[in-house]
Amino acid sequence: MSKGQSLQEPFLNALRREHVPVSIYLVNGIKLQGQIE
């Protein structure tokens, strides 16, 4: 497992468990908002 995955998985799991709103910007500038399920 790479270091990136060892940080990414717990972070995303915490966001999912707490139902935290998330914003992601795509490379073309479009903003996606929602919750991780």
Backbone atoms as SQL, in Angstrom:
CREATE TABLE atoms (id INTEGER PRIMARY KEY, chain TEXT, resi INTEGER, resn TEXT, atom TEXT, x REAL, y REAL, z REAL);
INSERT INTO atoms VALUES
  (1, 'A', 1, 'MET', 'N', 0.850, -1.188, 0.000),
  (2, 'A', 1, 'MET', 'CA', 0.000, 0.000, 0.000),
  (3, 'A', 1, 'MET', 'C', 0.884, 1.236, 0.000),
  (4, 'A', 2, 'SER', 'N', 0.583, 2.173, -0.879),
  (5, 'A', 2, 'SER', 'CA', 1.380, 3.394, -0.937),
  (6, 'A', 2, 'SER', 'C', 0.994, 4.337, 0.191),
  (7, 'A', 3, 'LYS', 'N', 1.879, 5.289, 0.462),
  (8, 'A', 3, 'LYS', 'CA', 1.617, 6.247, 1.535),
  (9, 'A', 3, 'LYS', 'C', 0.362, 7.070, 1.254),
  (10, 'A', 4, 'GLY', 'N', 0.116, 7.411, -0.018),
  (11, 'A', 4, 'GLY', 'CA', -1.072, 8.174, -0.380),
  (12, 'A', 4, 'GLY', 'C', -2.351, 7.457, 0.008),
  (13, 'A', 5, 'GLN', 'N', -2.406, 6.163, -0.230),
  (14, 'A', 5, 'GLN', 'CA', -3.594, 5.392, 0.127),
  (15, 'A', 5, 'GLN', 'C', -3.736, 5.269, 1.632),
  (16, 'A', 6, 'SER', 'N', -2.627, 5.172, 2.364),
  (17, 'A', 6, 'SER', 'CA', -2.721, 5.010, 3.812),
  (18, 'A', 6, 'SER', 'C', -3.267, 6.274, 4.471),
  (19, 'A', 7, 'LEU', 'N', -3.137, 7.424, 3.820),
  (20, 'A', 7, 'LEU', 'CA', -3.733, 8.666, 4.327),
  (21, 'A', 7, 'LEU', 'C', -5.138, 8.872, 3.775),
  (22, 'A', 8, 'GLN', 'N', -5.330, 8.491, 2.533),
  (23, 'A', 8, 'GLN', 'CA', -6.594, 8.759, 1.848),
  (24, 'A', 8, 'GLN', 'C', -7.750, 7.957, 2.425),
  (25, 'A', 9, 'GLU', 'N', -7.565, 6.674, 2.638),
  (26, 'A', 9, 'GLU', 'CA', -8.663, 5.823, 3.097),
  (27, 'A', 9, 'GLU', 'C', -9.246, 6.265, 4.440),
  (28, 'A', 10, 'PRO', 'N', -8.435, 6.470, 5.481),
  (29, 'A', 10, 'PRO', 'CA', -9.024, 6.912, 6.758),
  (30, 'A', 10, 'PRO', 'C', -9.691, 8.280, 6.651),
  (31, 'A', 11, 'PHE', 'N', -9.126, 9.170, 5.841),
  (32, 'A', 11, 'PHE', 'CA', -9.698, 10.504, 5.668),
  (33, 'A', 11, 'PHE', 'C', -11.075, 10.414, 5.021),
  (34, 'A', 12, 'LEU', 'N', -11.175, 9.667, 3.926),
  (35, 'A', 12, 'LEU', 'CA', -12.459, 9.527, 3.241),
  (36, 'A', 12, 'LEU', 'C', -13.473, 8.780, 4.102),
  (37, 'A', 13, 'ASN', 'N', -13.028, 7.786, 4.849),
  (38, 'A', 13, 'ASN', 'CA', -13.935, 7.059, 5.743),
  (39, 'A', 13, 'ASN', 'C', -14.485, 7.969, 6.833),
  (40, 'A', 14, 'ALA', 'N', -13.656, 8.855, 7.370),
  (41, 'A', 14, 'ALA', 'CA', -14.119, 9.794, 8.396),
  (42, 'A', 14, 'ALA', 'C', -15.145, 10.756, 7.807),
  (43, 'A', 15, 'LEU', 'N', -14.897, 11.254, 6.596),
  (44, 'A', 15, 'LEU', 'CA', -15.865, 12.139, 5.940),
  (45, 'A', 15, 'LEU', 'C', -17.190, 11.418, 5.707),
  (46, 'A', 16, 'ARG', 'N', -17.115, 10.160, 5.320),
  (47, 'A', 16, 'ARG', 'CA', -18.328, 9.377, 5.060),
  (48, 'A', 16, 'ARG', 'C', -19.114, 9.144, 6.347),
  (49, 'A', 17, 'ARG', 'N', -18.425, 8.746, 7.416),
  (50, 'A', 17, 'ARG', 'CA', -19.099, 8.461, 8.689),
  (51, 'A', 17, 'ARG', 'C', -19.767, 9.688, 9.280),
  (52, 'A', 18, 'GLU', 'N', -19.119, 10.844, 9.156),
  (53, 'A', 18, 'GLU', 'CA', -19.632, 12.076, 9.761),
  (54, 'A', 18, 'GLU', 'C', -20.573, 12.851, 8.838),
  (55, 'A', 19, 'HIS', 'N', -20.808, 12.355, 7.624),
  (56, 'A', 19, 'HIS', 'CA', -21.685, 13.020, 6.647),
  (57, 'A', 19, 'HIS', 'C', -21.261, 14.467, 6.407),
  (58, 'A', 20, 'VAL', 'N', -19.955, 14.660, 6.228),
  (59, 'A', 20, 'VAL', 'CA', -19.396, 15.997, 6.013),
  (60, 'A', 20, 'VAL', 'C', -19.613, 16.412, 4.553),
  (61, 'A', 21, 'PRO', 'N', -20.131, 17.621, 4.310),
  (62, 'A', 21, 'PRO', 'CA', -20.237, 18.099, 2.924),
  (63, 'A', 21, 'PRO', 'C', -18.842, 18.274, 2.315),
  (64, 'A', 22, 'VAL', 'N', -18.687, 17.842, 1.065),
  (65, 'A', 22, 'VAL', 'CA', -17.392, 17.867, 0.396),
  (66, 'A', 22, 'VAL', 'C', -17.523, 18.630, -0.922),
  (67, 'A', 23, 'SER', 'N', -16.518, 19.446, -1.250),
  (68, 'A', 23, 'SER', 'CA', -16.446, 20.131, -2.544),
  (69, 'A', 23, 'SER', 'C', -15.184, 19.677, -3.258),
  (70, 'A', 24, 'ILE', 'N', -15.331, 19.325, -4.536),
  (71, 'A', 24, 'ILE', 'CA', -14.206, 18.889, -5.358),
  (72, 'A', 24, 'ILE', 'C', -14.211, 19.721, -6.629),
  (73, 'A', 25, 'TYR', 'N', -13.056, 20.257, -6.989),
  (74, 'A', 25, 'TYR', 'CA', -12.925, 21.014, -8.238),
  (75, 'A', 25, 'TYR', 'C', -12.235, 20.143, -9.274),
  (76, 'A', 26, 'LEU', 'N', -12.880, 19.977, -10.427),
  (77, 'A', 26, 'LEU', 'CA', -12.290, 19.227, -11.527),
  (78, 'A', 26, 'LEU', 'C', -11.270, 20.101, -12.254),
  (79, 'A', 27, 'VAL', 'N', -10.424, 19.471, -13.058),
  (80, 'A', 27, 'VAL', 'CA', -9.372, 20.217, -13.750),
  (81, 'A', 27, 'VAL', 'C', -9.938, 21.259, -14.717),
  (82, 'A', 28, 'ASN', 'N', -11.169, 21.068, -15.196),
  (83, 'A', 28, 'ASN', 'CA', -11.773, 22.045, -16.104),
  (84, 'A', 28, 'ASN', 'C', -12.510, 23.154, -15.353),
  (85, 'A', 29, 'GLY', 'N', -12.411, 23.164, -14.019),
  (86, 'A', 29, 'GLY', 'CA', -12.982, 24.238, -13.218),
  (87, 'A', 29, 'GLY', 'C', -14.359, 23.972, -12.658),
  (88, 'A', 30, 'ILE', 'N', -14.990, 22.861, -13.031),
  (89, 'A', 30, 'ILE', 'CA', -16.324, 22.549, -12.520),
  (90, 'A', 30, 'ILE', 'C', -16.216, 22.112, -11.062),
  (91, 'A', 31, 'LYS', 'N', -17.132, 22.638, -10.241),
  (92, 'A', 31, 'LYS', 'CA', -17.155, 22.310, -8.817),
  (93, 'A', 31, 'LYS', 'C', -18.246, 21.279, -8.559),
  (94, 'A', 32, 'LEU', 'N', -17.877, 20.171, -7.933),
  (95, 'A', 32, 'LEU', 'CA', -18.831, 19.150, -7.520),
  (96, 'A', 32, 'LEU', 'C', -18.977, 19.228, -6.013),
  (97, 'A', 33, 'GLN', 'N', -20.222, 19.209, -5.535),
  (98, 'A', 33, 'GLN', 'CA', -20.480, 19.250, -4.104),
  (99, 'A', 33, 'GLN', 'C', -21.380, 18.085, -3.732),
  (100, 'A', 34, 'GLY', 'N', -21.164, 17.545, -2.544),
  (101, 'A', 34, 'GLY', 'CA', -22.014, 16.462, -2.074),
  (102, 'A', 34, 'GLY', 'C', -21.427, 15.817, -0.844),
  (103, 'A', 35, 'GLN', 'N', -21.940, 14.617, -0.556),
  (104, 'A', 35, 'GLN', 'CA', -21.456, 13.834, 0.571),
  (105, 'A', 35, 'GLN', 'C', -20.942, 12.506, 0.048),
  (106, 'A', 36, 'ILE', 'N', -19.959, 11.962, 0.722),
  (107, 'A', 36, 'ILE', 'CA', -19.399, 10.667, 0.350),
  (108, 'A', 36, 'ILE', 'C', -20.254, 9.584, 0.985),
  (109, 'A', 37, 'GLU', 'N', -20.677, 8.627, 0.177),
  (110, 'A', 37, 'GLU', 'CA', -21.504, 7.531, 0.692),
  (111, 'A', 37, 'GLU', 'C', -20.703, 6.259, 0.775);
